[in-house]
Amino acid sequence: MVYQWYPGHMTKARRAMQEDIKLIDLIIELVDARCPLSSRNPDIDGMGKNKSRLILLNKSDLADPAANRRWCAYFESLGFGVLEINAKSGAGMKAIQGKVQEVCREKLERDRRRGILNRPVRAMVAGIPNVGKSTFINSFAGKACTKTGNKPGVTKGKQWIRLNKGLELLDTPGILWPKFEDQAVGLRLALIGSMNDEILNKEELALSLTGFLKDRYPAALTERYGMSDAALAEGGLAVLNAVCDSRKCYKKGQEADYERASSLLLEDFRSGRLGRITLETCPEGEKQA
């Protein structure tokens, strides 16, 4: 299956972001902690040159804790401010205001030297679809400022939110990029729900996920579904059959219902019921910005 999703509104949103970036001091970029590199839109680096940068590893509660620490160190080595957060529960949110001041220190000092006092930092909140930008803003502001949803594409237009005297946020729609050069990136984004599920073959997606879990997190499958060592060793359809058996996913005549089992497996992964799982390995000593 070829993984690609770039609906027409994203072209318009990208153009608007290019214009709006002139108005801001800081880019707050949300990434999904389960695949921090794959969930970064490479266009943002190009558009955000000479802007202060803060990367938030959102949904960090769903990702492998050891991997979270490695990814934080990796992004810090590239010169970004970085924090682990869970916008839904509020974990890590209290540290953001201080981190904003830290990454914008040069800008704030420059303003003071020029006699510009009390001008708020203007920050753009950016990220791909379904990474949790609206949930983050609502949690950070302590009130419902934006629409939220568990599917990509909920935020359609831009809006400014004044949080306090020192910080204003510009919410932007989630945008992907026109073509994934590496289909492994597309696969990861499909797994975390950043593409429209309706265009995906869920059975193929589930089989890809079982292959990854079998190799990297086998306990997630055995503990959740009581899977036998034999099914785990065989992999592929044997794992999906075991999910069917565990969750009684059958059609008439006890025929395995792979479609239902695949949807259930994907939902168990996305919700964290399979445990804390990270889909990609942090580059060791390799700087990519």
N, C-alpha and C positions, 0 to 999 in steps of 0.2 A: 504494500500500500504506500502511495506517495502522500506525504504529510505536507499540506499547504493550505493556508486559509488567509485571504487578504481581501475582504469585502470592500466595495467601493468607498464607503465612508471613511476608511482608514487613510486613503490618499488625501482627502480633504482635511482630516484631523492632523496629519503630518505637516501639511502646509501651514495650518493654523499654529501648530507648535513652533515651527521655525520663526513665525512672526512674533509670537508671545515671548520667546526666549530672550528677546531684546529687552523685555520689561523686568526681568528677574535677576536676582543676585545669586541664587542657590538652586540647584536641582536636587530634590529629594527623590531618589529612584528606589522604588520598591521592587524587590526580586523575590521569587519563591525559593525559600531556603532548601527545598528538596532538589532544585536544579538551578543554582544561582547564576551560572554562566549562561546556560541555555535560555533562561528567562530574562536576560538582559537584551534589550533591543540595541543592536550595534549602532543604529542611527543616532542614538542619544549622545554618544560620545562625540560624534562629529558635530552635532548641533550645539553641544554644551561646552565647547572650548572656551577657556578663560572664565568659566563660572565655577563657584565653589560647589563641591559635590559631597553628597551624603547617600550612602547605600544602606537600605534597611532590609535585612533578611527576614521577611515576613513569613508567617506560618512556621516559625522556627520550632514550635512545639511538635510539628509533624515530621521534622527532619532528625537525622542521626546527630546526637549532641556532639560527638567527637568530630564529625564532619563540619558542623556549624563552627566550631572553634578554628578549624583549618581554613575554612572559607573566610572568616573574619580576618585572620592573619594575612591571607592572600590579598584581599582587597586593600587592606591597610598598607601592604608592601607596594601597592600601585599608587598610593597617595590619596586614597579615598577615606573619608570618615565612614565608619561602619558600626552598626548596632544590630543585635538580634532582637526581634520583637514578635509579639503575637497580638496583632491589632484587635482581634476578636475578644481576647480575654483582658487585654490591657498590659500584658507582661512586657517590660522593657520600655514602655511609653514615657515614663517619667524622665528617662535619661535623654530624651530627644532634644528638649529645649537647650540643655547645656551643650550638647554635641553640635547643635546649630551655631551657637555662639563660638564654639571652638573652631569649626571649619570656616566660619565667616570672620574670623578675628582680623585678618588683614583688611577686609572691606570696612569693618566697623572702625578700626584705627584710622584708616584713610579718611572716613567721614568726619571723625573727630578733629583730625588735623585741618580739615577744610571748614570746620565750624558747623558741620551738619550734625545736629543732635536729634535724637529721638525719632529718626526715620526708621520704620520697621524694615526688617529683612523681608524681601519678597521672594518666596520660594515656589517653584513649580513642582508639583507632585506628578511624577511620570512612572510609567511601567506598562507592561503588556496586559492584555485582557485577563481578568479574573485573578489578578495577583493580590487584590485586596486594597486598592487605593481608596475607594470610598469608605470602606470600613475603617481604614486607618484615619482618615480625616475626621469622621464622626467620633471616633474614640479619642483622638487628640484634642478635638474641640469640646468634647464632653456633651455634644448634642447632635441631633440628626441634621446635618448640613447637606448631605448628598444622598442620592438613592443608592442602595446596595442590593446585591443579588449574588447567587452562587452560580451564575452563568456569565460568559464573556459578553461585553457590549452593553452593560447597563448604563454607564455614563456616556452620553451622546455629545455634550457640548462643554465648553469651559465655564468655570465659575470661580470668583474670588471669595475666599473665606478669611475674615479677620479674626485671628485667634486671640491676640492680645496687642498691647502697644508695641511689642517688639517683633511680631511675626505675622505675615499675611501669606496665605497659601492659595495657589492657583491649581485647581483640579483640572485634569485633562483626560480625555478618553483614552482607553487602552489601545495601543497600536502595535501590530506586528510589523514585519518587514516583508517586501514583495516575494522574496524567494529564500528558502532555507538551503544554503550550500551543502550542509551536512544533514542528511535525513534523520540522524540520531537526535538532533536538536528538535526537529519536528515531532518525533516520537515522544520525547520527554514532555513537550508542551501539550501534546494530545493527552498524555497520561495525567497531567495535573489539572486538566480542564480548561486550558487557555485557548482551545479551539472549539468550534461548534460541534458537539457530539453527533449531530444529525448527519454530518458529512463523513463520519468515520465508520469503519468496520470494527465494531466493538469486539468481535471474536478474535480478529487478528491482533487488536490492541491488547486484549487480555492475554493472549498467548505470548506476546512480547514481554508483558509484565511478569508472567510466570517464569519465563526463561531467566529474566534478571533476578527475580527473587530466589529462584532455585540455586543460583550461583552465589549471590551476595547475602541474602537474608533468608536462608531455608527455614529457620525457626519461625518466621512470620507465617509461613504456610502450615507447618505442622501444628503450631499452637492454635491458630485460628480455625483450621478445618480438620484437625485430627488426622492429617495426611500420613499415609504409610511411607516407610523408607523406600519401598519398591516404586511407588507412584512418583516420589520425589526424584529417585534416581533415573527413572524413565523420562520424566519431564514432558513438555508439550501437552498433547491431548490427555495424557494420563493424569496430569495435574488438574486440568479442567474437569475431567470426569470425577476426580476426587472431590472437587468443589460441589459438583452436582449432587454427589452422594451425601455430602455433609449437610447441604442446605436443601435437600429434597427438590432439586430443580429438574423436574421431569415433565415431559409431555404425556399424552395418553399412551398407555401401553408401556410405561416405565422407560420411554425413550429419553435420553439425556437432552435437556433444554440448554444448549450451549449459550444461546443468546441471553437468557436470564442469568445464567451462572457468570457470564462475562460481565454483565452490568453490575452484578452483586460484588464481584471481585474488584472491579474498578472503584466502586463506591466505598468498599472497605479500605482500599488504599488511600483514596482522596480524603476520607474522613479521619484517618489515623487509626482505624480499628485493627489494622495489620501491624501496628507499632510504628516506631519512628524510623523512617526510611529516607535515605538520600540517594538520588538516581544517578548522580555523576560525581566523578572523582576530581578533587581539587588538583590543579596542575602543581607540580613540585618544582619550585624554582623557575617557573616559566612565567614571565610577565606578559599579560594580555590586557590591553585597556580598550 
